[in-house]
Amino acid sequence: MPSTASSAAVSTVVVVGTGGTIAGVAERADDHVGYKAGQLGAQALVAVVPALAERTDLVIEAETLASLDSCDMDHGTWLALRERVSTLLARPEVAGVVVTHGTDTLEETAYFLHRTLELAAKPVVFTAAMRPATALSADGPQNLLDAVTLAARSGASGVLVAFAGRVYAGADLRKVHGYRVEAFDAGDAGPIGVMADGRLRRFRPWPEEPAHAAAAALPAAGAWPTVDIVTSHAGARGGVIDALVAAGARGLVIAGTGNGSVHRSLVEAARRAEAAGVVVRRASRCQLGGVVGTRPDALPSAGMLSAPQARIELLLDLIAAAR
Ligand code: SIN
C-alpha cells in the first residue's frame, strides 16, 4: 500500500480515491470527452507522479474508497468518506489526507466534509482533473502533487481544494466551467493562495472550522430526509414542487434567478409546501454570489450559499431537528 517509505520520513499523507476524471481513461490520448471516469485506483494515480516517489520526507499511502463518476455521488459514499477520513486523521503520524474526486460534484462533497468532519487542525485536500489520466497533457498529476504538498504542510488546516495551481477553501468553491482546465472559482472570497513551483503562496488564513452541529452521529443514508432542488426559470411550473412534495420531499431549495427571485407559480407552490410542513429555502441559480438581503414577503433566504450547499445545510438541519 505505501508508495514510498524512508527511515527519514516524518509524516504520512494518505490519498483516498473516489473516482472522477482524474482517474478516467479514454481510448485515445486526444480524447478529453469520450472517456470513462473513475477507472484507475488511487495507487495508480500516485504511481505516475515521480516527484511523489522522490519525497523522502513523506510516507504516501493510497487507497481507493469509490470509483464513481461524481455525477453519481450519493449520501452513503459521503458517510463512508467522512468516516474513513476521520479514522485516518486520528492517526498521529498522518499530517493530512488528500481526496481525489470528480470535478462535477466536488464542491458538494467538500462542503459536506467542511460541515460535518472534526479535522483536529489537520488539512483534508481535495483534488481532481478536467482531463482524463490518458490525455496528452493530463492535469491530474500536477494537481495531485500540489494536493499532497499542501496536505503535508505544517500548519495547514481545513477542507481545502488544490486545483490548477490554486488553493481554495472547500466551502467557497464553485465549478464555473464545464470543459476548461481552470474550471473552479471562489467568487468574492478568491483563492486562499497559489501553488507555484511546489510552494504555496498564501494570501489569507486557513479556513476556520465551523460549529459541527450535526457532526455527532449522522444516521445511515437511507434514513436521511429527502431534500430536492428546483430551478426557477421562464415558464416555471409550480406543479413540479407539488409533485416533489407528493413524492416525499421534506425540504426544498429553490435556485432562483438573479438575487434569488422566484417565478410566482413556484412561490405559490412553495407556500403550499410550507403549509404542509416542508422547509423551503431560496438560493440563486447564478454561478457566483448568493442572495443578498431579503424582502418581507420573500421565501426564506439561503444567504451566500449555492443551491447545492443550501441543500446540504437543510439536510443537516432536518437531521438535527429529528433527533
Ligand atoms: C466527474 O465529476 O466524476 C467527472 C467529471 C470530472 O471529474 O471532471
Residues whose N, C-alpha, C, O or C-beta is under 5 A from the ligand:
A	BS01	SIN	G20 T21 I22 A37 L68 D69 S70 C71 H101 G102 T103 D104 T105 A129 M130
